[in-house]
Amino acid sequence: MRITLGPMLVPILATLVGLAALAWSAEKFVMGAAAVARYLGMAPLLIGMLVIGFGTSAPELVVSAFAAADGAPEIALGNAFGSNIANIGLILGATAILLPVIVRRGVLRKELPLLAAVTGVVWLLMADGQITRVDAGVLMVLLVVLIAWSITQAAPHADDALGQDAEAETEQRSLTRQAAWTWLGVGLVLLVVSSRVLVWGATEIATALGWSDLVIGLTVVAIGTSAPELASALAAARKGENDLALGNVIGSNLFNTLGVVGLAGLISPAIVSDELLQRDLPVVMGMTLLLLVFGYRWRRDGRINRVEGVVLVLLWAGYTTYLIVGAS
């Protein structure tokens, strides 16, 4: 099939502009939301967990919501699971190449097994070839339970690293109350607008190239919505502050799996393709379990070293290449 550039020029430009605006607006939204939360008296730990931790998944959430509303649920599902794969393979792998990532024993005992279990639950719910509103409701309930559990677990630790990081971040930005509310509003509006532009452009490109919505969601859209997390992870690694990198990836993946897929399913129940069940979900589960293997150390903290980081990046690159070549 021969594709000329002319008819695709506008969708390509829309996708690029949408991705750039999405990355910028997500940063401003999280910055404004964290400052507003601080002015409202929210504890630094809660700011770190709910605003900064889950706020980094705002691009995936908004893009998937509009994709589902526009009748492209496979873009929504591909975005969620493709972002999970990119978070582990590209973001965590690239971070580990710059500076080995510390894996705390608590993460190995609780958070990583929890992420694997949540992935298994979603896989099980989709095994019948569809995601219904009941399935989506189950995922949203699990998300609420997870948030409540996380707050309960972290509450006794006032000196929690995530809380300290959130407090330092908001103090460093030192926004006025008016500026905080302004950036919160501007960031949210631009998130919505850029997401609509991105979904439209990506859908048009997929149609012109003959790619499925699922593949475009797993590749172009997933990489684009993960771009803000990649930039922040690499910046932290260059400063030697990558101790929270794994926690941010786990938090983002949990939110993508439960919140993003759940919201998309509530908006538009969808048929789940065989490719997603037999190809993409096994990759998500395999990459998650690989983190457990790489990070495991007997009775002490582990780490993901540079060689293992290279392996993660190569696995992500191979998977993405396979998708693109197969779609072409």
Disulfide bonds with the S-S distance in Angstrom:
none
